[in-house]
Amino acid sequence: MKTSIIIFFFVALSTLCSAQKPKQSLDYQYYRTDKSYYAFELYKDSSSEDDKLMLNFVSNETYKKIDNIYFREGKTEIKVKFKAREEVVSSDNPELKFYPIIFSSKELENKKIGCNAHIVFKLDNGSILTLPFSICTITEQLQKN
């Protein structure tokens, strides 16, 4: 009986430890009105040494996918390559639809995006949603770790 309890404890502990994905939060921006809500959370897997950044986009609009993501500063627009992640992100609010994305931090650095840029999400329903994106702050946080 004692052995069974110890084995159960270690199995539960290892399951809990493997389920935890340490992430370094880099940015969170949102826009909210009475009828509209959209946001993004940008983070990096802190246990990984690669240059991949994860972005969880969420909106209460009806859409199936994000067609394009680009950065805008003034009149300059810079497109970014991205891939949808297979990860499922959910909320207790059934009106919100999440779209998990992954892209390269090296690509952002190479594109020379300015500090006062905005990230623009073009959805397949024709909507264009814009949020602030402080690449300078994000780069500083990435260099610290």
C-alpha positions, 0 to 999 in steps of 0.5 A: 500500500505504501509503495502504491501511494509513493508511485502514485505521488511520483506519477502525479508529480511528473505529470504536473511538471511535464505539463508546465511550459515555462513561458516568458511573457513579452507583450500583451495588447488589447482593444475593447469597445461595447461590441468589439474585442481583440487582443494578442499575447506575445511570449517565448518558450523560456526553456527553448533556445530557438528564436521562435515567438508565440503569439495568441491572437483573440477576437470576438469577430467571426473568422476562420483564419488570419490571412496576413500579418504586417507591421505598419509605421507611418506609411511603411508596411512590413509583412511577416511570415508566420505559421498557425500553431496546432496548439488549442487555446481556449477561454471560458467565454465562448464568443472569443476565437483564438488563433495561435501563431508562431514566427521568428524573432530574427526575422523581426530584427532583420526587417528593421521595424521601428519602435512605434510600429503597429501590428496589423491582422488581416482576417479572412472576413475582410476585417483589418485589426490594428494594435500597438507593437513595441518591438524595442521593448520586446527586443530588450526583454529577449536580450536580457534572457 
